[in-house]
Amino acid sequence: DDHLRLDQGPVIQTLPVTSVITEPAMFGTVSGKDADHVTVKGISWSGGGRGICRAEMSIDGGKTFGAAEIIKSAERPDKSVMPEAGQGRNWAWEQFEREIPLTAEMKKDLKAGKKVNMEIVMRAIDGDFNKQPEHMEQAWNVLGICCNHWARVKAVLDPKVAADKLPATPSTPPPGYPYPKALREAYEQKQPMEQWA
C-alpha cells in the first residue's frame, strides 16, 4: 500500500505496559449461584524493568473500574522494588486479583435463573505512569507490534452452576481452527453474548 510508511516503524527497544486476564477464561462459565461478586485474576508487566503501580478491573466492559490487589511473592514478600523507582528494577510479571461486586441488575437476573454475560476488562499503569490504551487502534503501528490495549474476556455467570464447582473452561480448538464466524463477528462488533452461552 502507498499509504504505509515502513520507514516509520522503528526498532523496538522496550515493550509497553500490558496486562492479561487469567481468570475467568475467555468464553468460560462461572458460578452465579448465590453470588454477590466475581473473582477476577490477572497479570501485568511493563518493559524496561518498570514496575506496575496499579491494575484496574471491570466486569461491565470498562464503564466502571476498581483497583485490584497485588499478590506479593511468597519468596520475596518485602524485597520488591517500588514501581516508581524507575527503569531497570522490576522484571517480573505482577499478579493481581479483585473481587468485583455484582450490580443490582446482575443479581436480579441471577435470582430469576437467567445467565449473566460479562465483559471483563483489565488495564495497568506502570511506575512511569504509562497506561494501556483502550483500543488497539490507538496503538496501531505499521509493523503490528506493541499493541497493548486493555485485556478483555467475555464470560458467563450461570446460576445453575454450583459455587464449589470449578469454572468451566472451553475446550481448545484444533490447530488452525478459526472461531465460528458468528462468534467472531459478535466479539468484533461488541454484541451481547446470548448466542454464546
Secondary structure, DSSP 8 states (H G I E B T S, - for coil): -TT--GGG----SS---EEEEEES-TT-EEE-TT-SEEEEEEEEE-GGG--EEEEEEESBTTSS-EE-EEE--SSSTT----GGG-TTS--S-EEEEEEEE--HHHHHHHHTT--EEEEEEEEEEETT--B--SSGGGG--TT-------EEEEEEEETTS-TTS--B------TT----HHHHHHHHTT---TTT-
